[in-house]
Amino acid sequence: MADINLQLQQIAREDEERHTKEQAQKLGLPYINLVGYPFAPDVMALVPANIANQYRIVAYLRAGDLIRLATHEPQNPELKNIIAQLQAANKARIEISYCSETSIRYALDSYRLLLPETKEAKVEVTEEKEAGFEQEIATLEGLKEKISQVSTSELLDVLFAGAIKLDASDIHLEPGEQNFRIRYRIDGVLEEIAQLPMSAFHNLLSRIKFLAKLKLDVTHPQDGRFEIKVLATDVDIRVATLPTSYGEAVGMRLLPKNKKFLKLDNLGFPEDVLKMIREAMAKPQGMIINTGPTGSGKTTTLYAILQELNQPGKKIITLEDPIEYRVAGIEQIQIDAENKTGFLDALKGSLRQDPDILMIGEIRDQETARIALQAAMTGHLVLTTLHTNNAPAALARLTDIGVEPYLLAGSINLIIGQRLVRTIHQECGGKGCPACRNTGFKGRIAIVEAIAPGPEIEKLIRQKAALRDFEETAHKLGMRTMYEDGMDKVAKGLTTKEEVERVTKE
């Protein structure tokens, strides 16, 4: 009986493939039988898993700039758009083959077996291209000229090489009615690099979304990541897309893997603040909070503190989103949606590991704040950040989100507020030259304020005082503001009054 069933199944399969071949001829498409096909993982990976499963298409062959895809549903009206985007993303032309329903099921099963965990996409710029880039994009003017000359397929490589060469932290692609704008964030300030026709934007967008494993066929906000290697630098790229009236704007944060984090003594902090930080670090428990907006150098400061605390006999755990620097001897946990690890769950799990020192990338809600403060009261030194305008505002902010006064009073060792200001380019005296892109500035330095809560501040905490009360008391106790620290640096010729006012105005 088993033999008869097997024979019937074989006959049915032969009939299915015969009918499929006939249908392929009617459609004018090549026919392919994928059952038993020797799939190559690198070829299958040309189509992201979510696209392969959603549209039931599989890449089975690549020859030069030709990629062959197989599908059982070639007349799917959405397929044309997906193919166009895959062509742009892979810089190749795509041809469709027709296969049976059994074939596509077999292929998708093979996909899951061969690629159980799809690795992050990685862009590598060839040494030949890099040799040309080194000379051609040495200056901002050279980069702008190069961008205007390259093909659409090379544009992304040039953008990354230029960003690394100019030490940009972010790349922004902003679509308009006829052109799209490319801007770099350099030393905290956005600078326009080029404006190109929108015809080039769509291919560029498709390639970025493909590399970041974003859905190609949707336009709602998405986040993703991939890696590049350019100019001998390995870089994590964090991608965020946002729909606008003219298309999807793209923001890319660049995180070089080999970037050395600064020592505490090299951040530009005044001596009295350095003393306060080291006194707070020396305590076996309590919390150190660093405040400021995005891009104010908070994480760099916390890493500088961790570098000094990272000694044999200390267990240090960090919870980060993203992990900006890799540090030997420290257990670093990546917080993101991809691995389904939230701050709260990771925080609870980390405390069960009994760390001496815990760094929480950011306090975002009441429960995270409560657990972190309880840890700070029970034998752990906790480092974290808050998005507030100044140091005293951290106390008002924690009170506002519902943290009980008894948790705040006595548990906070130090609160730091900081900003980054551009430093005057010493080689040209701030006049502007090619090396500083004619801005007169090169590099950045921190301006800072700090407060170690004592009895007076703790009294305000118990009273749930207003922000103004915290600020006035901090000033009476001798806290020098970021603005005052900035003006000291102006007097020393390190920056300008305009820079200090730019970053400290609320």
N, C-alpha and C positions, 0 to 999 in steps of 0.2 A: 504493500500500500504506500509505504514511504517512497519507494522508487517511482511509482506512478505519479505521486504528487510532485516529486522533483522534476519529472519529465514534463508535466503540465506547466510548471512554473517556468521551465526553460523555453517551452514553446511560446508562452505568453510574453516572455522577455524578448524573444526573437521577433515576435509580431510587433511589439512596442517599438523596437529599434527600426524595423522595416517601415512602419507608418511614420515614424519621426523623420527618417531619411527622405521619404516621399514628400512630407510636409516642408522639409528644408528646401527641396527643389522648387516647390510651388512659391515659396517665399523668396527664392533667389539667394539663399544663404548657405554657407558651408555647413556640412553636417559633422558632428563629432560625438563619439560614444565615450563618455568619461568613466564608465565602470571599469575599474582596474587601471585607470590612467596613472602614470608615474608623476604625480604632482611634485613640483619643486616648491618648498616653503617660501623662498624669496620671491617667486613669481606670484603665488597665491596672495602674499602679503601686499601686493600692489593695490589690491582692493581692500579697504578696511573691513573688519568683521561686521560692523553694523550695516554697512552698505551691502555687503555680500548677502547677508541674511534677509534684509528688508526687500531688496530688489531681485533676489535669487539669481545673482550673477557671480561667476567665478573666473578669475584669470588663470588660464592654464598654459599659456605659451608666451614667451617674449623672445623676439628676434630683432636685435638692433633697436630701432625706434618704433617697432611694431609690437603691440600687445593684443593678444586674442582673448576675448571673453566669451564664455558660453552661457546661454540662458535658454529656458524653455518658454519664456514669455517675451519674445522680441518686439511685440507690438504694444507693450506697456507704454502709455503716452509719457510717463515720467522718465523713461529710460534715456531718451535723447539728451535731456539736460544733464543727467548723471554722467553719461559718457563724455559729454563736452567738458565737464568739470574734472573728470579723471584724466582726460587727455592733457588738460592744462596743468594738473597737479603732478603728473608723471613726465611731462615734457615728451610725450609720445603720441602716436596715432593709434587708434583702437578700432579693431574690426570684430564684428559679432558672428559667432557660430551658433547654430541651433542644436539643441540636445534634448533628450527625453526627460520626462519627469523623474524617472529612476536615476538618470545620470546626474541631474542637479542635486538630488537628495544625497547621492553618494559623494558628490563633490563637496557639499557643505559639511557632511560628516567628516570627510577627510580634512577639511579646513580646521575643524575643531580638534582633530587628532594631531595634525602637524603643527598647529599654532595655538596650543592651549592657553598661552599667555602671550598676547601680541606685544612684542618689545616696542619700546619708544622709538619713533622715527628719529633718524639722525642724519643731518645734512653735513656732508664733508666737501669742502672746497678743495679742488685738486691743487697740487704744488705748482703746477704750471700757471693756473689762474692766480694763485697767491703771489707768485713772483711779479706778475704784472700789477696786481693790486697794491703791493707795497710801495711802488713808485708813483702810481697814478692817483692814489687817494691819500697821499701824505698830508694834504691840506684840504680844508673845506672846499676851496675853489676847485681843486682837482677832483674831489668826490662828486661835486655837482656836475662837472663836465662829463665824468665817466658815466653817471646815471643817465645823462641825456643821450649817450652813445650806445649803450648796451641793448641787447635784445631782451624781450620780455622774459625769456627763459633764464637769463643770467641776472636779472634785476635783483632777485632776492639775495643771491650770493654777494652782490656788490653792497647791498644795504647792510648786511651783517658785517662784512669786512670793514665798511666805513664806520659802523657803530663801534666796533672793537678798536679801530685805529684812533678814533676821536674820544674814546672812553665815555661813550654815551650809556646811560642807564636804561633808556626806553626808546622804542621806535613807535611812532604814531602814523597810521595811514588813514587819511580823512577824505572820504569821497565828496565831490561837489557836483554841480550840474554838468560841467563839461570836463573838468580836470579833477584829479585827486592830489592832495597835498601830503608830502612826506616831511615829518618833523622828528628830530632827535631831541631828547632831553639831556643836556650836557651841563654838568655842575648845577643841576636843579632847575635850569631854565630851558624852555622849549625854543629850538632854533629851526627855522624852515630850511630844508635841504633842497627840495625840488617840487615842482608841480608837473605832473604828467597827464596825458589824456586818459580818460576813463576806460578806453579800450584796453589799456595795459593793466588797469586795476583788477578787472574781473579774473584774469588768469592768475595774477598775484594772490588774490584772495583765495581762489580755489586751492592753490598750492599750500598756502599757510594753513587753511582749514584741514586739508588732507594730512599734513604733517602733524598737526596738533590733535588729530583724531576727533575733529568736530564733525557734526552732521553737515553734509554738503548741501542738502536740499531744504534746510530751514534757515530762517533769518532772525530767530529770537536770540537774546544774549546767551553766549556760550563761553566756557572757559576750557582751556586745554594746555598742553605743554609738549615740547619736543627738545631735542638736543642738536647743537651744531658744533662743528669743529672748523675754525677758521683762524688764519694767522697764528697757528700753533696754540690756539686757545680753545678749550672745551667749555661750552656755555650752555646753561639751561635757559630755555626760552619759555616764559609764561605768557600765554596768549589769552586775550579777552576780546570778544566781538560785541558790537552794539549796533542794532539797526537804527539808521537815520533816514531822513527823507530822500537821500540820494544813494543809499546803499549801506553796507555794513562797515562801520568804522572799526579799525583794528588797533589795539594797543598791545605792544610786546615788551615785557620786562626782561632785561638781559642780566643773568646771574653767572658770571664767570666762575668756574669751579676752582681754578687755581689762584683766585684772588686772596691775597694775604690780608687778614684783618689787623687793624692798627692796635698798638699797645695803648694802655690807658694814658700814659704820659705823653702820647703823641696826638691826642685829640684836640689840644688847644684849651683844655679846661684850666681855669685859674687854680693856683696852689691851694687856696682855702677850700674849694670844691673837691679837689682831689683828696684832700685830707678827710673831708666828710664822707666821701665814697669809701675810702679804705677803712674808716672806722665802722661804717655800716657793714662792709664785707667781713670784718673781723668777728662780728657777732655770730654765734652758732645758729641763731634763728631770727625770724623777722622777715619783712618784705622790703625790697628796693623797687620803686616804681619809676619808670622813665616815661615822660609825657611829651607829646608833640604831635603834629600832623604827619601824614604819610610823607616819607622822604626827608624827615628831619634828622636822621642818623641815629634813631633810638636803638635799632638792632645792633648797629656797629658798636655803640657804647656798651650794650649788654655783653656782646662777645668779648670786648676788651676786658670787662670785669671777669667773665668766665675764664679767660686766658690766665689771669692771675690766680683764680680759685682752683684751677685744674691741677691739683697736686695729688701725688700718690696717697692713698688712704681715704680719698673723697669720692663718693658716688654722685655723679652729676647726670641728670636727665633733662633733656629739653623737649618741649612740644612746640613745633614750628609750622608755619604755613606761609611761604615755603621754607625749607632748610636753605639758608643763604650761604653758609660756610660749613664745610665738613671739618670736624675737630677730633683728632685722635684722643682716645681716652674718655670721651663723652658719649652717652647713649642718646642719640637724636631721633625723635619720632616725627615723621611727616604727617601733618594733619591735612587731609583733603577728602573730597567726596569719593574719589576713585577707590580708596581702600576702606571707605565707610568708617573711618575713624574720626569722631568728633572730638573737640577740645575736652568736653566734659567727661566722656568715657575714658579718653586717654589719660586725663588728669587723675581720675579715680584709680585706674590701673597702675599709673606711675607711683602713686603714693604707697601702693601695696608692695612696691619694690624697695621701700625704705631708703629713698635718696637723702643725701646730706644737703644737696643743692638742687633746686628745681627751677628751670626757666620756662615760663609760660609766654608764648609769643605775644599774646594780647588778652586782656580781660574784656570780654564782650557782653557778659550778662550777669545777672544777680547770683545765680547758683555757682557759676565758675568763680566769681569773686569770693563768695562765702567759703568754698572749699579751699581756695588758695590762701585766704586769710587764716582759716583754721589750721592749715598746714604750717603757716608762718608762726603760729602761736604754740605749736606742738613739736618743736625741735627741727624744723626745716628752714633753710635760708631760701627764700623765694624771690626770683627776679621776674619782672613782667613789665608790660607797657600799657598805657591808656591813651586814647585820643582826646586830649584836652589842650586848651590854649596855653596853660602855664602850670607850674608846680602846685600852687595852692588849690587850683581848680580840681585836682585829682580827688581831694577829700570831699568836695561838694558833689562831684560826679558819682563817687561811690555811695554817698548818702542818698543821692537822687534815685539810683537804681534799686534802692531798698536794702542796702547792707546795714545791719544793726550796728549802732555806735560801739557796743561792747567788743565787736570784732575789730573795729578800726583802732580804737584807743589802745595803745601799747603794742600793736602788732606791726606797725610800719616803721622801719629804721630810717628810710630816706626817700624823698621824692625829688626827682630831677626833672627840670624842664629844659628843652633845648631846641635850637634851630641850626641850620647850616647856612653860612654866608659865603659868597664867593670871595676868594682872596686875590688881592692885587698881584698881577704878574710882575714879579720882581725884575725879570730880565729887561722888560721894556718900561718899567716904572708906571704901568697902567695906561700907557699911551695907546697901546694896541699894536699888534704885530702878527705875522702869519702863524707863529707858534701858539698864540692865544686866540686865533680866529678873529683878530682885530677887536676883541671885546675889552681888552685891558685886564681881564681876569683869567686865572688859571688855578684850578683846585678849589677846595672849600675847607672851612674851619668851623668848629662848633662855637656857638655862643650859648651860655648856660646859666641857669639859676638852680638852687637846691635848698631844700628845707628838711631838717631833721625834727619831726614833731616832738615837742616837749609838753610839759603840763599845760601851758597856755593854749596850745593847739588842741590838745586832747579835751580840754574843757569845752572848746567850740564844737568838737566832734559830738560830745555827749548832748550838747544843746541843739544839734542839727542846724548849726549856724548857716547863714547865707554866704555865697562866694565872696562878697565884698569884705565880710568879717575875717575870713581866712586870709585874704590878700593883705588887709591892713595889719593884721597881727603878725604875719610873716615879715612884712617890711619893718615893723617895730622891733622885731627880734633880730634884725640885721641882714635879712635876705637881700642880696643884690640881684636885680632883675636881669633878664636876658638882654634887655635894651642897654642897661648900664654896663654889662660885660662887653657888649658889642661896641659901645663907645670907647671903652678902654682899648679895644683892638683897633679902632679907628685911630686913636692917638698914637698907637705903636706902628701905624702905617701898614697894617695887615689887610684892612678892608676899607670900605667907604661908608659914610653916614647913610647914603641912599640905600646901600645894601642892607644895613641893619634895619632901617625903617621898612624896607620891602618885606622882610621876613618876620618882623615882630608886630606889624600892624594887624589888628583883629578885624 
